[in-house]
Amino acid sequence: MATDKNTMDFLLDQLSGLGEASAKKMFGEYCLYLSGKPVGLVCDDQLYLKPTRAGSALLDKVVEGAPYPGARPHLLITPDQWEDTEWLCGIVRATAKELPLPKPKKPKP
């Protein structure tokens, strides 16, 4: 089941306070970015953040899940947790801060 566009619009609206939150559609699902840095995936209307110590520290109970079969475990942030905009922005910001910048793409010859 692909993620509904309305779900992604709602999530991006909740993250609008961060400034540079964006998403890129991939195979019916979405990759979530903060300032150009991939921080998670939205699959089957669920948010999966890349696992970091900072992100885990902000969760009362760490719940992991795989965004797709064969994927490494991610932190599962359920839609009911999206309602707390301040908390949601905080965990996405903390996750992004701990992740490295993506490697620059090599120019084509």
NORGIFEN-V268764 format. One record per residue. N is the residue number from 1. RES is the residue in one small letter. PSI is psi as a letter, one per 40 degrees, with the letter a starting at -180 (none if undefined). OMEGA is omega in degrees with one decimal (999 if undefined). D_LAST is the distance of its C-alpha to the last C-alpha in Angstrom with 1 decimal. Layout:
# NORGIFEN-V268764
{{N	RES	PSI	OMEGA	D_LAST} {N	RES	PSI	OMEGA	D_LAST}}
This chain:
# NORGIFEN-V268764
{{1	m	h	-179.4	38.8} {2	a	i	178.1	36.1} {3	t	h	179.0	36.5} {4	d	h	-179.9	38.3} {5	k	d	178.4	36.6} {6	n	d	176.8	39.9} {7	t	d	-179.0	39.6} {8	m	d	177.5	36.2} {9	d	d	178.8	37.5} {10	f	d	-179.2	40.5} {11	l	d	178.9	38.5} {12	l	d	176.2	36.2} {13	d	d	178.1	39.4} {14	q	d	-177.6	41.0} {15	l	e	-175.7	37.9} {16	s	d	178.1	37.8} {17	g	e	179.3	39.6} {18	l	e	178.3	36.5} {19	g	c	-171.9	34.7} {20	e	f	174.4	31.1} {21	a	h	179.7	31.7} {22	s	i	179.7	29.6} {23	a	i	176.9	28.8} {24	k	h	-178.4	26.1} {25	k	h	179.2	27.5} {26	m	h	175.5	26.3} {27	f	f	179.3	28.2} {28	g	e	178.0	31.3} {29	e	a	-175.6	31.4} {30	y	i	169.1	29.9} {31	c	h	-178.9	28.0} {32	l	h	-178.2	29.7} {33	y	i	169.8	28.0} {34	l	h	-176.7	29.6} {35	s	f	177.7	27.7} {36	g	e	-179.1	24.4} {37	k	h	178.7	25.5} {38	p	h	-177.4	26.3} {39	v	e	-179.1	30.0} {40	g	a	179.6	31.2} {41	l	i	172.7	31.4} {42	v	h	-177.0	34.0} {43	c	h	-179.1	35.0} {44	d	f	178.7	38.2} {45	d	f	176.6	39.3} {46	q	i	177.4	39.2} {47	l	h	177.3	37.3} {48	y	h	178.2	35.8} {49	l	i	175.8	34.8} {50	k	h	-176.9	32.8} {51	p	h	175.7	35.5} {52	t	i	176.5	36.2} {53	r	d	-178.3	39.4} {54	a	d	178.6	39.6} {55	g	d	179.6	39.4} {56	s	d	-178.1	41.9} {57	a	d	-178.5	44.3} {58	l	e	179.4	44.6} {59	l	h	174.3	45.7} {60	d	d	178.4	49.4} {61	k	h	179.9	48.6} {62	v	h	176.0	45.1} {63	v	h	179.8	44.3} {64	e	i	176.8	41.2} {65	g	i	177.5	39.7} {66	a	h	-178.6	36.7} {67	p	d	177.8	34.8} {68	y	i	-178.2	34.1} {69	p	h	179.3	35.2} {70	g	e	-179.5	33.6} {71	a	i	172.7	32.4} {72	r	i	178.8	33.3} {73	p	i	176.4	36.4} {74	h	i	173.7	36.0} {75	l	h	-179.5	38.7} {76	l	h	177.7	40.3} {77	i	h	-173.8	41.4} {78	t	i	-178.1	43.8} {79	p	d	178.4	44.2} {80	d	d	177.0	47.6} {81	q	e	-179.5	46.0} {82	w	d	-176.6	43.8} {83	e	d	179.3	47.0} {84	d	g	-174.2	47.2} {85	t	d	-178.0	44.5} {86	e	d	179.8	45.1} {87	w	d	-179.0	44.8} {88	l	d	177.8	41.7} {89	c	d	-179.8	39.9} {90	g	d	-177.8	41.0} {91	i	d	177.1	39.7} {92	v	d	178.2	36.3} {93	r	d	-179.7	36.1} {94	a	d	178.4	37.2} {95	t	d	-178.6	34.7} {96	a	d	-178.2	31.8} {97	k	d	-177.0	33.1} {98	e	e	-177.6	33.1} {99	l	i	177.8	29.6} {100	p	i	174.4	26.6} {101	l	i	178.3	23.8} {102	p	i	178.4	20.9} {103	k	h	179.4	18.0} {104	p	i	178.1	15.1} {105	k	i	178.1	12.2} {106	k	h	178.8	9.0} {107	p	i	178.7	6.4} {108	k	h	-179.4	3.8} {109	p	none	999	0.0}}
